[in-house]
Amino acid sequence: MPEISRFKGIIIRMNAQEHNPPHFHAKYNDQNATIYIANIQIKDGELSPVIWQLVREWGLLHQSELMLNWIRLVEEGKPPEPIEPLE
């Protein structure tokens, strides 16, 4: 699963073999969640409130880039572009 960003110990990935609706995966230590791109809400999994706040902030800042990466990776079969980490 290609990594598209990493910040504060959080790894953001997208899987080329995924299905709609568009989403991404966030991992922090043993915490994992799948997050919808359209509304930056958790689909599956769980993140602690502090980590979720960071992932949500990053997702809202980069929502359009996430969608473009979804199209590149899942629909066009191209590698995703890296997305700037949260500072």
One Martini backbone bead per residue (centre of mass of N, CA, C, O) as a GRO file, in nm:
protein
   87
    1MET     BB    1   0.092   0.040   0.028
    2PRO     BB    2   0.108   0.355  -0.044
    3GLU     BB    3   0.281   0.626   0.060
    4ILE     BB    4   0.186   0.987   0.106
    5SER     BB    5   0.235   1.028   0.427
    6ARG     BB    6   0.427   1.183   0.711
    7PHE     BB    7   0.334   1.253   1.062
    8LYS     BB    8   0.382   1.233   1.390
    9GLY     BB    9   0.376   0.901   1.329
   10ILE     BB   10   0.193   0.919   1.080
   11ILE     BB   11   0.041   0.706   0.835
   12ILE     BB   12  -0.031   0.754   0.487
   13ARG     BB   13  -0.259   0.562   0.277
   14MET     BB   14  -0.301   0.381  -0.040
   15ASN     BB   15  -0.498   0.153  -0.232
   16ALA     BB   16  -0.516   0.016  -0.551
   17GLN     BB   17  -0.742  -0.222  -0.453
   18GLU     BB   18  -0.985  -0.046  -0.430
   19HIS     BB   19  -1.297   0.108  -0.337
   20ASN     BB   20  -1.574   0.251  -0.328
   21PRO     BB   21  -1.528   0.503  -0.162
   22PRO     BB   22  -1.315   0.737  -0.116
   23HIS     BB   23  -0.996   0.663   0.055
   24PHE     BB   24  -0.796   0.634   0.356
   25HIS     BB   25  -0.504   0.551   0.555
   26ALA     BB   26  -0.442   0.536   0.912
   27LYS     BB   27  -0.132   0.520   1.113
   28TYR     BB   28  -0.072   0.458   1.476
   29ASN     BB   29   0.083   0.223   1.560
   30ASP     BB   30  -0.207   0.034   1.663
   31GLN     BB   31  -0.359   0.242   1.494
   32ASN     BB   32  -0.659   0.229   1.278
   33ALA     BB   33  -0.789   0.393   0.973
   34THR     BB   34  -1.067   0.474   0.771
   35ILE     BB   35  -1.105   0.753   0.535
   36TYR     BB   36  -1.303   0.972   0.406
   37ILE     BB   37  -1.274   1.223   0.168
   38ALA     BB   38  -1.541   1.391   0.144
   39ASN     BB   39  -1.559   1.426   0.498
   40ILE     BB   40  -1.347   1.336   0.695
   41GLN     BB   41  -1.436   1.034   0.796
   42ILE     BB   42  -1.480   0.757   0.971
   43LYS     BB   43  -1.531   0.426   0.868
   44ASP     BB   44  -1.288   0.265   1.007
   45GLY     BB   45  -1.195   0.228   1.314
   46GLU     BB   46  -0.933   0.383   1.533
   47LEU     BB   47  -0.860   0.694   1.702
   48SER     BB   48  -0.734   0.899   1.886
   49PRO     BB   49  -0.818   1.218   1.943
   50VAL     BB   50  -0.541   1.342   1.874
   51ILE     BB   51  -0.491   1.191   1.606
   52TRP     BB   52  -0.756   1.264   1.467
   53GLN     BB   53  -0.710   1.569   1.460
   54LEU     BB   54  -0.461   1.554   1.273
   55VAL     BB   55  -0.587   1.398   1.037
   56ARG     BB   56  -0.820   1.593   0.983
   57GLU     BB   57  -0.658   1.845   0.928
   58TRP     BB   58  -0.497   1.727   0.693
   59GLY     BB   59  -0.740   1.636   0.517
   60LEU     BB   60  -0.865   1.920   0.478
   61LEU     BB   61  -0.609   2.048   0.343
   62HIS     BB   62  -0.592   1.770   0.123
   63GLN     BB   63  -0.853   1.680  -0.032
   64SER     BB   64  -0.786   1.725  -0.336
   65GLU     BB   65  -0.525   1.552  -0.338
   66LEU     BB   66  -0.660   1.291  -0.253
   67MET     BB   67  -0.847   1.266  -0.497
   68LEU     BB   68  -0.625   1.264  -0.711
   69ASN     BB   69  -0.489   1.009  -0.601
   70TRP     BB   70  -0.725   0.820  -0.639
   71ILE     BB   71  -0.738   0.846  -0.942
   72ARG     BB   72  -0.452   0.761  -1.008
   73LEU     BB   73  -0.448   0.483  -0.857
   74VAL     BB   74  -0.738   0.344  -0.905
   75GLU     BB   75  -0.823   0.444  -1.207
   76GLU     BB   76  -0.513   0.473  -1.357
   77GLY     BB   77  -0.257   0.317  -1.223
   78LYS     BB   78  -0.096   0.529  -1.068
   79PRO     BB   79   0.110   0.686  -0.883
   80PRO     BB   80   0.124   0.860  -0.612
   81GLU     BB   81   0.142   1.161  -0.463
   82PRO     BB   82   0.288   1.345  -0.253
   83ILE     BB   83   0.206   1.480   0.072
   84GLU     BB   84   0.216   1.710   0.280
   85PRO     BB   85   0.284   1.754   0.589
   86LEU     BB   86   0.223   1.816   0.905
   87GLU     BB   87   0.356   2.084   1.116
   0.00000   0.00000   0.00000
